[in-house]
């Protein structure tokens, strides 16, 4: 018996087992992350479609349509997207899942609070904090990039964008609590 050969093959077998185990653990971790992200997005979507948020969306949309910017009492919708932006930016949520679940609303509300009156800019100026809603801003840019990558971003004029935003806000203003 050649003990050196046995030791060498044992060493190679042990390392193969270690590498295989590490690969399996990596795959399991990635699978768990994807599943957790999907569950979190579904939970956030349920919250977004819940009675309280539907009421907040309706309230915000009504005020934005009437251009009653001083009367926007609730920033709950914008704060919600700030949270989604933070979680997405940090890699907790998969950005493609967020795009699928919230893309239209993110772009609509962001455009509505930035034009024709820049409510975010005013708030940043009033609070002397340039980071107010910066994750919502980041999320809007990231989802616009995904639009472009998937070929769904059609160039529109600023006037047409305002018309599209207005249509969406009108639909949101008709939401009823469930």
GUDOVEX-210936 format. One record per atom (N, C-alpha, C, CB): residue in one letter; atom name; x, y, z. Coordinates in pm, whole numbers, padded with zeros to 5 digits. Last residue first. Glycine has a CB too. Layout:
N
  res  atom       X       Y       Z
    A    CA       X       Y       Z
...
//
This chain:
178
  res  atom       X       Y       Z
    X     N  -06063   04968  -00011
    X    CA  -06125   04836  -00025
    X     C  -06147   04772   00111
    X    CB  -06040   04744  -00112
    X     N  -06120   05300  -00113
    X    CA  -06065   05207  -00015
    X     C  -06137   05074  -00030
    X    CB  -06079   05263   00131
    X     N  -06087   05388  -00454
    X    CA  -06169   05374  -00334
    X     C  -06098   05280  -00239
    X    CB  -06311   05322  -00369
    X     N  -05955   05620  -00685
    X    CA  -05941   05499  -00603
    X     C  -06035   05503  -00484
    X    CB  -05796   05483  -00556
    X     N  -05949   05843  -00836
    X    CA  -06078   05773  -00828
    X     C  -06071   05646  -00744
    X    CB  -06127   05739  -00968
    X     N  -05692   05925  -00848
    X    CA  -05784   06010  -00770
    X     C  -05921   05944  -00755
    X    CB  -05800   06147  -00838
    X     N  -05581   05746  -01027
    X    CA  -05549   05731  -00886
    X     C  -05647   05809  -00799
    X    CB  -05405   05776  -00859
    X     N  -05679   05856  -01266
    X    CA  -05719   05720  -01227
    X     C  -05694   05698  -01077
    X    CB  -05642   05614  -01310
    X     N  -05547   06101  -01254
    X    CA  -05693   06098  -01257
    X     C  -05745   05960  -01220
    X    CB  -05745   06138  -01396
    X     N  -05282   06017  -01272
    X    CA  -05329   06079  -01148
    X     C  -05481   06081  -01142
    X    CB  -05275   06222  -01135
    X     N  -05284   05928  -01538
    X    CA  -05260   05832  -01429
    X     C  -05310   05889  -01296
    X    CB  -05111   05797  -01419
    X     N  -05329   06169  -01672
    X    CA  -05421   06056  -01688
    X     C  -05407   05957  -01573
    X    CB  -05396   05985  -01822
    X     N  -05101   06317  -01593
    X    CA  -05235   06362  -01555
    X     C  -05336   06248  -01565
    X    CB  -05279   06481  -01644
    X     N  -04902   06172  -01720
    X    CA  -04903   06180  -01574
    X     C  -05042   06220  -01526
    X    CB  -04797   06280  -01523
    X     N  -04971   06221  -01987
    X    CA  -04971   06084  -01935
    X     C  -04978   06083  -01782
    X    CB  -04846   06009  -01983
    X     N  -04934   06499  -01993
    X    CA  -05066   06443  -02024
    X     C  -05076   06301  -01968
    X    CB  -05091   06443  -02177
    X     N  -04661   06518  -01938
    X    CA  -04757   06577  -01844
    X     C  -04898   06523  -01866
    X    CB  -04758   06730  -01859
    X     N  -04564   06393  -02168
    X    CA  -04540   06331  -02039
    X     C  -04638   06387  -01936
    X    CB  -04395   06356  -01993
    X     N  -04636   06581  -02359
    X    CA  -04701   06450  -02362
    X     C  -04681   06378  -02229
    X    CB  -04646   06364  -02478
    X     N  -04460   06787  -02283
    X    CA  -04604   06811  -02281
    X     C  -04681   06678  -02278
    X    CB  -04647   06894  -02404
    X     N  -04207   06674  -02324
    X    CA  -04249   06710  -02187
    X     C  -04400   06733  -02176
    X    CB  -04175   06835  -02141
    X     N  -04247   06398  -02556
    X    CA  -04221   06539  -02527
    X     C  -04262   06567  -02383
    X    CB  -04299   06632  -02626
    X     N  -04095   06078  -02532
    X    CA  -04213   06164  -02539
    X     C  -04172   06306  -02505
    X    CB  -04325   06113  -02444
    X     N  -03957   05777  -02639
    X    CA  -03933   05920  -02615
    X     C  -04063   05998  -02633
    X    CB  -03824   05974  -02711
    X     N  -04044   05490  -02461
    X    CA  -04063   05565  -02585
    X     C  -04038   05712  -02556
    X    CB  -04206   05543  -02644
    X     N  -03920   05226  -02319
    X    CA  -03918   05371  -02298
    X     C  -03927   05440  -02434
    X    CB  -03788   05416  -02221
    X     N  -03890   04963  -02363
    X    CA  -04028   05010  -02343
    X     C  -04035   05161  -02323
    X    CB  -04090   04940  -02224
    X     N  -03647   04827  -02378
    X    CA  -03704   04886  -02499
    X     C  -03847   04933  -02485
    X    CB  -03698   04788  -02608
    X     N  -03512   04743  -02164
    X    CA  -03615   04652  -02215
    X     C  -03685   04707  -02338
    X    CB  -03718   04624  -02106
    X     N  -03347   04962  -02115
    X    CA  -03287   04830  -02144
    X     C  -03388   04734  -02206
    X    CB  -03230   04770  -02016
    X     N  -03543   05155  -02053
    X    CA  -03459   05170  -02173
    X     C  -03399   05036  -02213
    X    CB  -03348   05273  -02148
    X     N  -03645   05051  -01813
    X    CA  -03734   05079  -01927
    X     C  -03654   05083  -02056
    X    CB  -03809   05214  -01906
    X     N  -03409   05059  -01663
    X    CA  -03467   04929  -01698
    X     C  -03565   04945  -01814
    X    CB  -03538   04866  -01576
    X     N  -03388   05337  -01640
    X    CA  -03282   05261  -01707
    X     C  -03333   05124  -01750
    X    CB  -03159   05246  -01615
    X     N  -03612   05388  -01488
    X    CA  -03606   05444  -01624
    X     C  -03498   05372  -01705
    X    CB  -03578   05597  -01619
    X     N  -03533   05267  -01252
    X    CA  -03644   05207  -01326
    X     C  -03651   05262  -01468
    X    CB  -03775   05232  -01253
    X     N  -03327   05445  -01180
    X    CA  -03297   05303  -01203
    X     C  -03407   05237  -01285
    X    CB  -03279   05229  -01070
    X     N  -03467   05688  -01146
    X    CA  -03363   05676  -01248
    X     C  -03333   05531  -01282
    X    CB  -03236   05744  -01201
    X     N  -03633   05616  -00932
    X    CA  -03691   05662  -01058
    X     C  -03590   05648  -01171
    X    CB  -03738   05808  -01045
    X     N  -03441   05561  -00736
    X    CA  -03528   05455  -00785
    X     C  -03590   05493  -00919
    X    CB  -03639   05424  -00682
    X     N  -03336   05818  -00689
    X    CA  -03250   05713  -00743
    X     C  -03335   05603  -00807
    X    CB  -03159   05655  -00633
    X     N  -03567   05938  -00582
    X    CA  -03508   05992  -00703
    X     C  -03418   05887  -00770
    X    CB  -03426   06120  -00671
    X     N  -03589   05785  -00356
    X    CA  -03701   05786  -00450
    X     C  -03650   05836  -00586
    X    CB  -03819   05875  -00398
    X     N  -03354   05865  -00235
    X    CA  -03366   05725  -00277
    X     C  -03484   05708  -00373
    X    CB  -03384   05633  -00154
    X     N  -03399   06133  -00172
    X    CA  -03297   06101  -00273
    X     C  -03305   05956  -00318
    X    CB  -03158   06131  -00217
    X     N  -03573   06257   00008
    X    CA  -03627   06173  -00099
    X     C  -03526   06141  -00209
    X    CB  -03746   06242  -00161
    X     N  -03327   06474   00102
    X    CA  -03470   06445   00116
    X     C  -03518   06374  -00010
    X    CB  -03551   06576   00142
    X     N  -03069   06556   00080
    X    CA  -03094   06413   00071
    X     C  -03241   06374   00086
    X    CB  -03014   06342   00175
    X     N  -03024   06821   00127
    X    CA  -03026   06777  -00013
    X     C  -03059   06629  -00030
    X    CB  -02893   06805  -00075
    X     N  -03174   07021   00344
    X    CA  -03128   06882   00339
    X     C  -03137   06831   00196
    X    CB  -03212   06793   00436
    X     N  -03318   07243   00427
    X    CA  -03173   07252   00408
    X     C  -03108   07113   00413
    X    CB  -03110   07344   00516
    X     N  -03587   07246   00427
    X    CA  -03523   07168   00534
    X     C  -03370   07179   00532
    X    CB  -03564   07022   00523
    X     N  -03632   07404   00200
    X    CA  -03690   07442   00329
    X     C  -03618   07374   00445
    X    CB  -03839   07408   00333
    X     N  -03496   07252   00003
    X    CA  -03455   07388   00034
    X     C  -03505   07430   00173
    X    CB  -03506   07485  -00073
    X     N  -03643   07017   00004
    X    CA  -03499   07013   00030
    X     C  -03447   07150   00070
    X    CB  -03424   06962  -00095
    X     N  -03893   07123  -00065
    X    CA  -03875   07058   00065
    X     C  -03727   07050   00101
    X    CB  -03937   06917   00063
    X     N  -03838   07214  -00324
    X    CA  -03883   07307  -00221
    X     C  -03859   07249  -00082
    X    CB  -04031   07341  -00240
    X     N  -03771   06971  -00449
    X    CA  -03673   07079  -00442
    X     C  -03709   07180  -00334
    X    CB  -03661   07150  -00576
    X     N  -04018   06845  -00427
    X    CA  -03901   06787  -00362
    X     C  -03794   06893  -00345
    X    CB  -03847   06667  -00442
    X     N  -04182   07006  -00585
    X    CA  -04210   06994  -00442
    X     C  -04091   06937  -00366
    X    CB  -04332   06906  -00420
    X     N  -04171   07195  -00836
    X    CA  -04073   07101  -00779
    X     C  -04090   07094  -00628
    X    CB  -03928   07143  -00817
    X     N  -04448   07205  -01043
    X    CA  -04386   07263  -00925
    X     C  -04294   07157  -00863
    X    CB  -04493   07313  -00822
    X     N  -04538   07047  -01250
    X    CA  -04480   07177  -01283
    X     C  -04415   07248  -01165
    X    CB  -04585   07266  -01342
    X     N  -04282   06831  -01137
    X    CA  -04329   06925  -01240
    X     C  -04480   06936  -01232
    X    CB  -04285   06880  -01381
    X     N  -04236   06667  -00920
    X    CA  -04125   06750  -00968
    X     C  -04168   06854  -01070
    X    CB  -04017   06662  -01028
    X     N  -04454   06518  -00869
    X    CA  -04405   06601  -00758
    X     C  -04285   06687  -00799
    X    CB  -04367   06513  -00641
    X     N  -04495   06390  -01115
    X    CA  -04599   06480  -01063
    X     C  -04548   06568  -00950
    X    CB  -04717   06400  -01014
    X     N  -04270   06226  -01143
    X    CA  -04291   06337  -01239
    X     C  -04390   06439  -01182
    X    CB  -04342   06284  -01375
    X     N  -04326   06053  -00928
    X    CA  -04204   06133  -00928
    X     C  -04220   06253  -01023
    X    CB  -04082   06047  -00969
    X     N  -04567   05936  -01004
    X    CA  -04563   06021  -00886
    X     C  -04437   06108  -00883
    X    CB  -04570   05936  -00759
    X     N  -04479   05801  -01244
    X    CA  -04589   05897  -01242
    X     C  -04579   05991  -01123
    X    CB  -04722   05824  -01239
    X     N  -04270   05630  -01167
    X    CA  -04245   05736  -01266
    X     C  -04354   05842  -01264
    X    CB  -04234   05675  -01406
    X     N  -04410   05472  -00975
    X    CA  -04288   05546  -00940
    X     C  -04267   05660  -01038
    X    CB  -04164   05452  -00939
    X     N  -04617   05358  -01125
    X    CA  -04648   05451  -01016
    X     C  -04526   05534  -00977
    X    CB  -04700   05374  -00894
    X     N  -04477   05195  -01307
    X    CA  -04567   05301  -01354
    X     C  -04594   05405  -01246
    X    CB  -04699   05241  -01401
    X     N  -04327   05015  -01128
    X    CA  -04267   05105  -01228
    X     C  -04354   05223  -01269
    X    CB  -04233   05028  -01348
    X     N  -04397   04820  -00941
    X    CA  -04424   04962  -00910
    X     C  -04382   05062  -01018
    X    CB  -04355   04997  -00784
    X     N  -04350   04556  -01034
    X    CA  -04455   04582  -00936
    X     C  -04495   04729  -00925
    X    CB  -04411   04534  -00802
    X     N  -04138   04568  -01218
    X    CA  -04263   04503  -01255
    X     C  -04378   04547  -01163
    X    CB  -04248   04351  -01250
    X     N  -03945   04698  -01061
    X    CA  -03988   04757  -01188
    X     C  -04124   04700  -01228
    X    CB  -03884   04732  -01299
    X     N  -03912   04508  -00862
    X    CA  -03966   04639  -00826
    X     C  -04018   04710  -00951
    X    CB  -03857   04727  -00756
    X     N  -03795   04307  -01016
    X    CA  -03923   04282  -00950
    X     C  -03990   04414  -00911
    X    CB  -03904   04193  -00826
    X     N  -03558   04437  -01089
    X    CA  -03652   04396  -01193
    X     C  -03790   04367  -01134
    X    CB  -03600   04271  -01267
    X     N  -03428   04475  -00843
    X    CA  -03480   04592  -00915
    X     C  -03575   04554  -01028
    X    CB  -03365   04673  -00970
    X     N  -03495   04302  -00550
    X    CA  -03451   04288  -00689
    X     C  -03513   04400  -00771
    X    CB  -03490   04149  -00746
    X     N  -03405   04435  -00235
    X    CA  -03509   04403  -00333
    X     C  -03448   04396  -00472
    X    CB  -03623   04509  -00328
    X     N  -03153   04472  -00132
    X    CA  -03246   04387  -00058
    X     C  -03359   04342  -00152
    X    CB  -03303   04462   00066
    X     N  -02982   04652  -00248
    X    CA  -02981   04515  -00298
    X     C  -03071   04420  -00223
    X    CB  -02844   04462  -00295
    X     N  -02993   04916  -00190
    X    CA  -02905   04834  -00106
    X     C  -02904   04687  -00146
    X    CB  -02946   04847   00039
    X     N  -03189   04999  -00368
    X    CA  -03052   05051  -00382
    X     C  -02953   04966  -00304
    X    CB  -03045   05196  -00336
    X     N  -03414   04878  -00256
    X    CA  -03366   04836  -00388
    X     C  -03221   04877  -00406
    X    CB  -03453   04898  -00499
    X     N  -03443   05012  -00014
    X    CA  -03427   04866  -00015
    X     C  -03374   04815  -00148
    X    CB  -03560   04799   00017
    X     N  -03473   05276  -00113
    X    CA  -03363   05240  -00022
    X     C  -03337   05090  -00025
    X    CB  -03395   05286   00121
    X     N  -03709   05252  -00267
    X    CA  -03583   05293  -00328
    X     C  -03463   05254  -00243
    X    CB  -03582   05442  -00352
    X     N  -03893   05189  -00068
    X    CA  -03869   05092  -00176
    X     C  -03737   05124  -00245
    X    CB  -03987   05094  -00279
    X     N  -03875   05432   00078
    X    CA  -03840   05304   00139
    X     C  -03808   05200   00032
    X    CB  -03954   05255   00230
    X     N  -03971   05608  -00117
    X    CA  -03838   05629  -00060
    X     C  -03788   05500   00005
    X    CB  -03840   05746   00044
    X     N  -04227   05514  -00147
    X    CA  -04133   05493  -00258
    X     C  -03989   05523  -00215
    X    CB  -04170   05581  -00378
    X     N  -04327   05596   00103
    X    CA  -04331   05455   00065
    X     C  -04229   05428  -00046
    X    CB  -04473   05414   00019
    X     N  -04303   05871   00076
    X    CA  -04221   05802   00177
    X     C  -04216   05652   00149
    X    CB  -04275   05827   00318
    X     N  -04501   05910  -00112
    X    CA  -04363   05942  -00147
    X     C  -04267   05874  -00049
    X    CB  -04340   06096  -00146
    X     N  -04724   05832   00038
    X    CA  -04693   05766  -00089
    X     C  -04547   05788  -00126
    X    CB  -04785   05818  -00202
    X     N  -04718   06010   00258
    X    CA  -04707   05865   00278
    X     C  -04669   05792   00150
    X    CB  -04838   05810   00331
    X     N  -04742   06270   00301
    X    CA  -04633   06232   00211
    X     C  -04615   06082   00216
    X    CB  -04501   06305   00249
    X     N  -05027   06460   00339
    X    CA  -04966   06329   00358
    X     C  -04858   06304   00254
    X    CB  -05072   06218   00352
    X     N  -05111   06712   00267
    X    CA  -05088   06684   00408
    X     C  -05010   06554   00429
    X    CB  -05221   06675   00482
    X     N  -05091   06939   00051
    X    CA  -05055   06797   00051
    X     C  -05014   06761   00192
    X    CB  -04939   06766  -00053
    X     N  -05144   07202   00016
    X    CA  -05242   07123   00090
    X     C  -05212   06974   00086
    X    CB  -05381   07149   00034
    X     N  -04970   07321  -00149
    X    CA  -04960   07359  -00009
    X     C  -05049   07271   00079
    X    CB  -04998   07506   00010
    X     N  -05058   07232  -00394
    X    CA  -04934   07177  -00339
    X     C  -04916   07210  -00192
    X    CB  -04816   07229  -00417
    X     N  -05285   07195  -00570
    X    CA  -05293   07243  -00432
    X     C  -05174   07186  -00356
    X    CB  -05429   07202  -00363
    X     N  -05343   07115  -00825
    X    CA  -05224   07196  -00800
    X     C  -05233   07267  -00665
    X    CB  -05205   07300  -00913
    X     N  -05525   06925  -00864
    X    CA  -05578   07060  -00839
    X     C  -05466   07162  -00820
    X    CB  -05667   07058  -00716
    X     N  -05352   06708  -00887
    X    CA  -05434   06747  -01002
    X     C  -05487   06889  -00986
    X    CB  -05551   06649  -01020
    X     N  -05251   06698  -00625
    X    CA  -05160   06727  -00737
    X     C  -05238   06771  -00861
    X    CB  -05074   06604  -00771
    X     N  -05481   06630  -00483
    X    CA  -05413   06757  -00456
    X     C  -05320   06795  -00572
    X    CB  -05333   06748  -00325
    X     N  -05543   06378  -00591
    X    CA  -05640   06487  -00598
    X     C  -05572   06622  -00581
    X    CB  -05749   06469  -00490
    X     N  -05309   06235  -00521
    X    CA  -05344   06258  -00662
    X     C  -05442   06373  -00677
    X    CB  -05404   06131  -00722
    X     N  -05327   06231  -00240
    X    CA  -05214   06296  -00306
    X     C  -05247   06328  -00452
    X    CB  -05090   06207  -00299
    X     N  -05570   06085  -00208
    X    CA  -05554   06220  -00152
    X     C  -05442   06295  -00225
    X    CB  -05523   06213  -00001
    X     N  -05507   05840  -00333
    X    CA  -05618   05922  -00381
    X     C  -05601   06067  -00336
    X    CB  -05753   05865  -00331
    X     N  -05297   05756  -00168
    X    CA  -05274   05778  -00312
    X     C  -05383   05867  -00371
    X    CB  -05270   05644  -00387
    X     N  -05432   05729   00075
    X    CA  -05322   05826   00063
    X     C  -05293   05857  -00083
    X    CB  -05195   05771   00132
    X     N  -05609   05524   00005
    X    CA  -05661   05653   00049
    X     C  -05554   05762   00036
    X    CB  -05712   05644   00195
    X     N  -05427   05324  -00047
    X    CA  -05516   05368  -00156
    X     C  -05575   05505  -00121
    X    CB  -05631   05265  -00180
    X     N  -05318   05293   00207
    X    CA  -05235   05350   00101
    X     C  -05321   05396  -00017
    X    CB  -05131   05247   00054
    X     N  -05542   05185   00347
    X    CA  -05475   05308   00394
    X     C  -05395   05373   00281
    X    CB  -05383   05277   00513
    X     N  -05608   04951   00195
    X    CA  -05702   05062   00212
    X     C  -05633   05192   00251
    X    CB  -05806   05026   00317
    X     N  -05340   04831  -00020
    X    CA  -05426   04829   00097
    X     C  -05508   04957   00111
    X    CB  -05344   04809   00222
    X     N  -05152   04837  -00217
    X    CA  -05291   04821  -00260
    X     C  -05389   04816  -00143
    X    CB  -05305   04694  -00342
    X     N  -04923   04854  -00067
    X    CA  -04951   04961  -00163
    X     C  -05096   04956  -00208
    X    CB  -04858   04949  -00285
    X     N  -04931   04609   00066
    X    CA  -04943   04734   00144
    X     C  -04983   04849   00052
    X    CB  -04809   04767   00216
    X     N  -04890   04443  -00153
    X    CA  -05014   04432  -00075
    X     C  -05038   04558   00007
    X    CB  -05010   04308   00018
    X     N  -04633   04529  -00219
    X    CA  -04742   04550  -00314
    X     C  -04877   04538  -00244
    X    CB  -04733   04448  -00430
    X     N  -04491   04439   00002
    X    CA  -04499   04583  -00025
    X     C  -04613   04615  -00122
    X    CB  -04366   04635  -00082
    X     N  -04525   04165  -00041
    X    CA  -04576   04227   00081
    X     C  -04591   04378   00062
    X    CB  -04484   04197   00200
    X     N  -04388   04135  -00284
    X    CA  -04531   04102  -00276
    X     C  -04594   04165  -00152
    X    CB  -04551   03949  -00274
    X     N  -04132   04210  -00201
    X    CA  -04201   04290  -00303
    X     C  -04351   04262  -00300
    X    CB  -04144   04261  -00443
    X     N  -04081   04001  -00020
    X    CA  -04084   04140   00027
    X     C  -04158   04229  -00073
    X    CB  -03941   04193   00050
    X     N  -04082   03779  -00191
    X    CA  -04180   03788  -00082
    X     C  -04192   03931  -00031
    X    CB  -04140   03695   00034
    X     N  -03861   03846  -00353
    X    CA  -03994   03830  -00412
    X     C  -04102   03842  -00305
    X    CB  -04006   03695  -00484
    X     N  -03657   03844  -00160
    X    CA  -03687   03966  -00235
    X     C  -03827   03960  -00294
    X    CB  -03583   03988  -00346
    X     N  -03665   03575  -00083
    X    CA  -03694   03680   00015
    X     C  -03729   03811  -00053
    X    CB  -03574   03700   00108
    X     N  -03589   03456  -00328
    X    CA  -03719   03426  -00269
    X     C  -03758   03533  -00167
    X    CB  -03717   03287  -00202
    X     N  -03332   03560  -00357
    X    CA  -03434   03586  -00459
    X     C  -03574   03563  -00403
    X    CB  -03411   03497  -00582
    X     N  -03210   03457  -00125
    X    CA  -03217   03601  -00147
    X     C  -03325   03636  -00248
    X    CB  -03082   03656  -00193
    X     N  -03229   03181  -00176
    X    CA  -03299   03240  -00061
    X     C  -03313   03391  -00076
    X    CB  -03224   03208   00070
    X     N  -03057   03163  -00396
    X    CA  -03197   03125  -00410
    X     C  -03281   03185  -00297
    X    CB  -03212   02972  -00411
    X     N  -02816   03240  -00275
    X    CA  -02872   03321  -00383
    X     C  -03021   03290  -00402
    X    CB  -02795   03296  -00516
    X     N  -02789   03026  -00093
    X    CA  -02797   03164  -00045
    X     C  -02860   03254  -00151
    X    CB  -02657   03216  -00006
    X     N  -02767   02808  -00268
    X    CA  -02879   02815  -00173
    X     C  -02898   02958  -00121
    X    CB  -02855   02719  -00055
    X     N  -02527   02874  -00399
    X    CA  -02651   02861  -00475
    X     C  -02772   02872  -00383
    X    CB  -02653   02727  -00551
    X     N  -02351   02867  -00180
    X    CA  -02367   02991  -00257
    X     C  -02500   02987  -00333
    X    CB  -02249   03012  -00356
    X     N  -02373   02597  -00110
    X    CA  -02413   02700  -00014
    X     C  -02436   02833  -00085
    X    CB  -02307   02716   00096
    X     N  -02265   02478  -00342
    X    CA  -02403   02451  -00303
    X     C  -02454   02557  -00206
    X    CB  -02414   02313  -00240
    X     N  -02003   02576  -00324
    X    CA  -02086   02608  -00441
    X     C  -02233   02587  -00408
    X    CB  -02045   02522  -00563
    X     N  -01923   02458  -00082
    X    CA  -01927   02604  -00095
    X     C  -02014   02647  -00213
    X    CB  -01786   02659  -00112
    X     N  -01935   02186  -00155
    X    CA  -02021   02237  -00048
    X     C  -02033   02389  -00056
    X    CB  -01965   02197   00090
    X     N  -01734   02178  -00352
    X    CA  -01873   02145  -00385
    X     C  -01971   02199  -00282
    X    CB  -01889   01994  -00397
    X     N  -01513   02242  -00191
    X    CA  -01552   02331  -00301
    X     C  -01697   02305  -00342
    X    CB  -01457   02312  -00423
    X     N  -01517   02016  -00016
    X    CA  -01525   02153   00036
    X     C  -01572   02248  -00073
    X    CB  -01388   02200   00092
    X     N  -01484   01804  -00200
    X    CA  -01603   01811  -00116
    X     C  -01624   01952  -00061
    X    CB  -01593   01710  -00001
    X     N  -01233   01868  -00297
    X    CA  -01346   01863  -00390
    X     C  -01478   01873  -00313
    X    CB  -01342   01732  -00474
    X     N  -01085   01839  -00061
    X    CA  -01097   01971  -00124
    X     C  -01212   01975  -00224
    X    CB  -00967   02008  -00194
    X     N  -01116   01561  -00024
    X    CA  -01162   01655   00078
    X     C  -01181   01794   00018
    X    CB  -01062   01661   00195
    X     N  -00991   01461  -00254
    X    CA  -01133   01434  -00228
    X     C  -01191   01531  -00127
    X    CB  -01152   01292  -00179
    X     N  -00728   01548  -00208
    X    CA  -00800   01595  -00327
    X     C  -00950   01575  -00307
    X    CB  -00752   01519  -00455
    X     N  -00675   01402   00030
    X    CA  -00667   01549   00027
    X     C  -00746   01606  -00090
    X    CB  -00520   01594   00019
    X     N  -00698   01142  -00064
    X    CA  -00785   01189   00044
    X     C  -00789   01340   00048
    X    CB  -00737   01134   00180
    X     N  -00491   01137  -00244
    X    CA  -00627   01124  -00294
    X     C  -00729   01166  -00187
    X    CB  -00654   00979  -00338
    X     N  -00275   01166  -00062
    X    CA  -00296   01264  -00169
    X     C  -00439   01258  -00220
    X    CB  -00197   01241  -00285
    X     N  -00303   00937   00095
    X    CA  -00312   01070   00157
    X     C  -00341   01176   00053
    X    CB  -00182   01104   00233
    X     N  -00258   00740  -00101
    X    CA  -00384   00742  -00027
    X     C  -00406   00880   00036
    X    CB  -00386   00632   00083
    X     N   00004   00803  -00176
    X    CA  -00104   00811  -00274
    X     C  -00241   00820  -00205
    X    CB  -00100   00690  -00367
    X     N   00132   00749   00067
    X    CA   00141   00883   00008
    X     C   00029   00904  -00094
    X    CB   00279   00904  -00059
    X     N   00097   00477   00108
    X    CA   00032   00573   00197
    X     C   00034   00714   00142
    X    CB   00097   00571   00333
    X     N   00049   00219  -00086
    X    CA   00125   00344  -00095
    X     C   00050   00451  -00015
    X    CB   00144   00387  -00246
    X     N   00083  -00117   00000
    X    CA   00000   00000   00000
    X     C   00088   00125   00000
    X    CB  -00095  -00001   00121
//
